[in-house]
Amino acid sequence: MLSTGVVVFEFQYQKQQLTVNRELMLKLQDQIRENLNRADNCTKEKVHNFRNK
């Protein structure tokens, strides 16, 4: 049988992990969005340059 302290600690740990995972997901989303914008801008530049030639 688990003691109450262990159960509470486990719950706190899992809550903390959820917060950490959420933060990482948000950072990852921002990074992906940034990369997509950069790729989009790069593509637009290439199309623009191609039209100028």
Distance bins in CASP14 RR format, pairs under 12 A and 6 or more apart:
PFRMAT RR
TARGET T0000
AUTHOR 0000-0000-0000
RMODE 2
METHOD distances of the structure
MODEL  1
1 7 0 0 0 0 0 1 0 0 0 0 0
2 8 0 0 0 0 0 1 0 0 0 0 0
2 9 0 0 0 0 1 0 0 0 0 0 0
2 10 0 0 0 0 1 0 0 0 0 0 0
2 11 0 0 0 0 0 1 0 0 0 0 0
3 9 0 0 0 0 1 0 0 0 0 0 0
3 10 0 0 0 0 0 1 0 0 0 0 0
4 10 0 0 0 0 0 1 0 0 0 0 0
4 11 0 0 0 0 0 1 0 0 0 0 0
5 11 0 0 0 0 1 0 0 0 0 0 0
5 12 0 0 0 0 1 0 0 0 0 0 0
5 13 0 0 0 0 0 1 0 0 0 0 0
6 12 0 0 0 0 0 1 0 0 0 0 0
6 13 0 0 0 0 0 1 0 0 0 0 0
7 13 0 0 0 0 0 1 0 0 0 0 0
7 14 0 0 0 0 0 1 0 0 0 0 0
8 14 0 0 0 0 0 1 0 0 0 0 0
8 15 0 0 0 0 0 1 0 0 0 0 0
9 15 0 0 0 0 0 1 0 0 0 0 0
9 16 0 0 0 0 0 1 0 0 0 0 0
10 16 0 0 0 0 0 1 0 0 0 0 0
10 17 0 0 0 0 0 1 0 0 0 0 0
11 17 0 0 0 0 0 1 0 0 0 0 0
11 18 0 0 0 0 0 1 0 0 0 0 0
12 18 0 0 0 0 0 1 0 0 0 0 0
12 19 0 0 0 0 0 1 0 0 0 0 0
13 19 0 0 0 0 0 1 0 0 0 0 0
13 20 0 0 0 0 0 1 0 0 0 0 0
14 20 0 0 0 0 0 1 0 0 0 0 0
14 21 0 0 0 0 0 1 0 0 0 0 0
15 21 0 0 0 0 0 1 0 0 0 0 0
15 22 0 0 0 0 0 1 0 0 0 0 0
16 22 0 0 0 0 0 1 0 0 0 0 0
16 23 0 0 0 0 0 1 0 0 0 0 0
17 23 0 0 0 0 0 1 0 0 0 0 0
17 24 0 0 0 0 0 1 0 0 0 0 0
18 24 0 0 0 0 0 1 0 0 0 0 0
18 25 0 0 0 0 0 1 0 0 0 0 0
19 25 0 0 0 0 0 1 0 0 0 0 0
19 26 0 0 0 0 0 1 0 0 0 0 0
20 26 0 0 0 0 0 1 0 0 0 0 0
20 27 0 0 0 0 0 1 0 0 0 0 0
21 27 0 0 0 0 0 1 0 0 0 0 0
21 28 0 0 0 0 0 1 0 0 0 0 0
22 28 0 0 0 0 0 1 0 0 0 0 0
22 29 0 0 0 0 0 1 0 0 0 0 0
23 29 0 0 0 0 0 1 0 0 0 0 0
23 30 0 0 0 0 0 1 0 0 0 0 0
24 30 0 0 0 0 0 1 0 0 0 0 0
24 31 0 0 0 0 0 1 0 0 0 0 0
25 31 0 0 0 0 0 1 0 0 0 0 0
25 32 0 0 0 0 0 1 0 0 0 0 0
26 32 0 0 0 0 0 1 0 0 0 0 0
26 33 0 0 0 0 0 1 0 0 0 0 0
27 33 0 0 0 0 0 1 0 0 0 0 0
27 34 0 0 0 0 0 1 0 0 0 0 0
28 34 0 0 0 0 0 1 0 0 0 0 0
28 35 0 0 0 0 0 1 0 0 0 0 0
29 35 0 0 0 0 0 1 0 0 0 0 0
29 36 0 0 0 0 0 1 0 0 0 0 0
30 36 0 0 0 0 0 1 0 0 0 0 0
30 37 0 0 0 0 0 1 0 0 0 0 0
31 37 0 0 0 0 0 1 0 0 0 0 0
31 38 0 0 0 0 0 1 0 0 0 0 0
32 38 0 0 0 0 0 1 0 0 0 0 0
32 39 0 0 0 0 0 1 0 0 0 0 0
33 39 0 0 0 0 0 1 0 0 0 0 0
33 40 0 0 0 0 0 1 0 0 0 0 0
34 40 0 0 0 0 0 1 0 0 0 0 0
34 41 0 0 0 0 0 1 0 0 0 0 0
35 41 0 0 0 0 0 1 0 0 0 0 0
35 42 0 0 0 0 0 1 0 0 0 0 0
36 42 0 0 0 0 0 1 0 0 0 0 0
36 43 0 0 0 0 0 1 0 0 0 0 0
37 43 0 0 0 0 0 1 0 0 0 0 0
37 44 0 0 0 0 0 1 0 0 0 0 0
38 44 0 0 0 0 0 1 0 0 0 0 0
38 45 0 0 0 0 0 1 0 0 0 0 0
39 45 0 0 0 0 0 1 0 0 0 0 0
39 46 0 0 0 0 0 1 0 0 0 0 0
40 46 0 0 0 0 0 1 0 0 0 0 0
40 47 0 0 0 0 0 1 0 0 0 0 0
41 47 0 0 0 0 0 1 0 0 0 0 0
41 48 0 0 0 0 0 1 0 0 0 0 0
42 48 0 0 0 0 0 1 0 0 0 0 0
42 49 0 0 0 0 0 1 0 0 0 0 0
43 49 0 0 0 0 0 1 0 0 0 0 0
43 50 0 0 0 0 0 1 0 0 0 0 0
44 50 0 0 0 0 0 1 0 0 0 0 0
44 51 0 0 0 0 0 1 0 0 0 0 0
45 51 0 0 0 0 0 1 0 0 0 0 0
45 52 0 0 0 0 0 1 0 0 0 0 0
46 52 0 0 0 0 0 1 0 0 0 0 0
46 53 0 0 0 0 0 1 0 0 0 0 0
47 53 0 0 0 0 0 1 0 0 0 0 0
END
